[in-house]
């Protein structure tokens, strides 16, 4: 969740984006009130003003990350309630509290204790229990083939989930026919390729095996199974 500086961006095309952490969320909520022009929201919310270095609006000292910005455009999203405006701003300077950094000098999400703004009265605290990483395997860095390049049987699988398909889409090229053929001759695959069972059940077993590979991070092996 973010809060912008207190000077109206249509009058002064500058702002400060202050990233909100859990310890300041109730104070931040106070600034959402429709105060008349001239009211100091820093004082209303009990926040501490810090002078910015490149823009006129001050920063919120209690925020661990503050972005000084120049406003490039303000686009109205309508005149009905809740429509608001889209503010397009260019970040000129970033201030980061060193206390939220990890040993590599990167922001540690466990230390910053972020808050996300949801709909209505709902918010979300970003804690260790709901944090997760999506680490792209180094072999697949760059542009993958995408789901649109999948064989129809894979794209429309009743077994593979959207997350499974997303992993499969990371590969740059599909395994070659020779690689698939060699893989099909392994003992593990011979059992799955029992041609005494009907085609539908054999495909089901292959897709379940591919999902097992994907759940363990073996994307190439999953593709070999699916292309047998």
C-alpha positions in Angstrom: 0.0 0.0 0.0 1.2 3.5 -0.7 0.3 7.1 0.3 1.3 10.1 -1.8 2.6 13.5 -0.6 0.1 16.0 0.7 0.4 18.7 -2.1 -2.2 18.3 -4.8 -0.6 16.9 -7.9 -2.8 19.0 -10.2 -1.4 22.2 -8.6 2.2 21.1 -8.1 3.1 18.2 -10.5 5.3 16.5 -7.9 4.6 13.9 -5.2 6.3 11.5 -2.7 5.2 7.9 -2.6 5.5 6.6 0.9 5.4 2.8 1.2 3.1 1.8 4.1 4.1 -0.8 6.7 1.9 -2.4 9.3 3.0 -0.1 12.2 1.6 3.0 10.4 -1.5 1.6 8.7 -4.0 3.1 11.1 -2.4 6.5 10.9 -2.3 6.2 7.1 -6.1 5.5 7.2 -6.6 8.8 8.9 -5.3 10.6 5.8 -8.1 9.1 3.6 -10.6 11.5 5.1 -11.8 14.3 2.8 -10.1 17.2 4.7 -10.6 20.7 3.2 -7.8 22.4 1.4 -5.2 23.8 3.7 -5.5 21.1 6.4 -2.1 19.6 7.3 -2.7 15.8 7.1 0.7 15.2 8.6 -0.5 16.8 11.8 -3.9 15.1 11.6 -2.3 11.6 11.3 0.6 12.3 13.7 3.2 11.7 11.0 6.6 13.3 10.9 7.5 15.6 8.0 10.8 15.2 6.3 12.0 17.6 3.7 12.5 16.1 0.2 15.6 16.6 -1.8 14.3 17.0 -5.4 10.6 17.8 -5.0 8.4 20.2 -3.0 6.1 17.7 -1.1 7.7 16.4 2.1 8.2 12.7 3.0 6.7 10.6 5.7 9.5 9.8 8.2 7.7 6.7 9.5 7.7 5.1 6.1 10.7 2.8 5.4 10.7 3.5 1.7 10.0 6.9 0.2 10.0 7.7 -3.5 10.4 11.3 -4.7 8.5 11.7 -8.0 7.7 14.1 -10.8 4.2 13.8 -12.1 4.1 13.3 -15.9 0.3 12.9 -16.3 -3.0 12.6 -14.4 -5.7 10.6 -16.2 -9.3 10.8 -15.0 -10.9 7.4 -14.7 -14.4 8.8 -14.5 -16.6 11.0 -12.4 -18.6 8.4 -10.5 -17.8 7.4 -6.9 -14.6 5.3 -6.6 -13.4 6.1 -10.1 -10.5 8.2 -9.1 -7.5 9.3 -11.2 -4.4 7.5 -12.6 -1.3 9.4 -11.7 1.7 8.6 -13.9 4.9 9.7 -12.1 8.6 9.3 -12.7 10.7 8.4 -9.7 13.6 10.8 -9.2 15.0 9.7 -5.9 14.4 6.7 -3.5 15.0 6.8 0.3 15.3 3.4 2.0 15.7 2.7 5.7 18.8 0.4 5.9 17.2 -1.5 8.7 14.9 -3.3 6.2 17.8 -4.5 4.0 19.2 -8.1 4.0 22.9 -9.1 3.9 23.0 -8.5 0.1 21.6 -4.9 0.4 18.2 -5.9 -1.0 14.9 -5.1 0.7 14.0 -8.0 3.0 10.2 -8.6 2.7 10.2 -10.1 6.2 11.6 -6.9 7.7 9.6 -4.3 5.8 6.2 -5.7 7.1 4.2 -4.4 4.1 0.4 -3.8 4.0 -1.7 -4.3 0.8 -4.9 -2.4 0.2 -7.7 -4.6 -0.9 -11.3 -3.7 -1.7 -13.8 -2.1 0.7 -12.5 -2.2 4.3 -10.1 -5.0 3.6 -6.3 -5.0 3.9 -3.6 -7.6 3.9 -0.5 -7.8 6.0 2.5 -9.4 4.1 3.9 -11.9 6.6 6.3 -14.8 6.4 3.3 -17.1 6.3 2.0 -15.7 3.0 5.3 -14.9 1.3 6.6 -17.2 -1.4 9.2 -17.0 -4.2 8.8 -18.0 -7.9 12.4 -18.7 -8.8 12.8 -19.1 -12.6 15.2 -22.0 -13.3 18.5 -20.6 -14.8 18.1 -22.9 -17.8 14.9 -21.1 -18.8 16.0 -17.5 -18.3 14.6 -15.4 -21.1 11.6 -15.8 -23.3 9.7 -19.2 -23.2 7.5 -20.7 -25.9 4.3 -19.7 -24.2 1.2 -21.8 -23.6 -0.1 -21.0 -27.1 2.6 -23.2 -28.5 1.5 -26.3 -26.6 0.0 -29.4 -28.2 -3.7 -29.3 -27.7 -3.7 -32.4 -25.5 -1.4 -30.6 -23.1 -3.1 -27.2 -23.3 -6.4 -28.8 -22.5 -5.2 -31.3 -19.9 -7.7 -32.2 -17.2 -4.8 -32.9 -14.8 -2.3 -30.0 -15.3 -3.1 -26.8 -13.4 -2.6 -23.3 -14.6 0.6 -23.2 -12.5 1.8 -26.4 -14.1 1.2 -24.9 -17.6 3.0 -21.8 -16.6 6.1 -23.8 -15.7 5.9 -25.8 -19.0 5.8 -22.5 -20.9 9.2 -21.5 -19.6 11.1 -23.7 -22.0 12.6 -22.1 -25.1 12.4 -25.2 -27.2 10.6 -28.6 -26.8 12.7 -31.8 -26.3 13.7 -33.4 -29.6 12.0 -36.5 -30.9 15.3 -38.4 -30.1 15.3 -37.2 -26.5 11.6 -38.2 -26.1 12.3 -41.6 -27.6 15.2 -42.3 -25.3 13.2 -41.2 -22.3 10.3 -43.4 -23.2 12.6 -46.5 -23.0 13.5 -46.0 -19.4 12.1 -48.5 -16.9 10.0 -45.8 -15.3 8.3 -44.9 -18.5 7.9 -48.5 -19.8 5.5 -49.2 -16.9 3.4 -46.1 -17.7 3.3 -46.9 -21.4 1.4 -50.2 -20.9 -0.5 -50.5 -24.2 -2.9 -53.0 -22.7 -4.8 -50.1 -21.2 -7.0 -47.8 -23.2 -5.7 -44.6 -24.7 -7.5 -42.3 -22.3 -6.2 -44.0 -19.2 -2.7 -44.1 -20.6 -2.8 -40.3 -21.3 -4.2 -39.7 -17.8 -1.3 -41.7 -16.3 1.2 -39.8 -18.4 -0.2 -36.4 -17.4 -0.2 -37.4 -13.7 3.5 -38.4 -14.0 4.3 -35.1 -15.8 2.5 -33.2 -12.9 4.6 -35.1 -10.4 7.8 -34.0 -12.3 6.6 -30.4 -12.4 5.7 -30.4 -8.7 9.3 -31.3 -8.0 10.8 -28.7 -10.4 11.7 -31.1 -13.3 10.3 -29.2 -16.3 12.2 -30.8 -19.1 11.4 -34.3 -17.8 7.7 -33.4 -17.6 7.8 -32.3 -21.3 9.4 -35.6 -22.3 6.6 -37.5 -20.6 3.9 -35.3 -22.2 5.4 -35.7 -25.7 5.7 -39.5 -25.6 
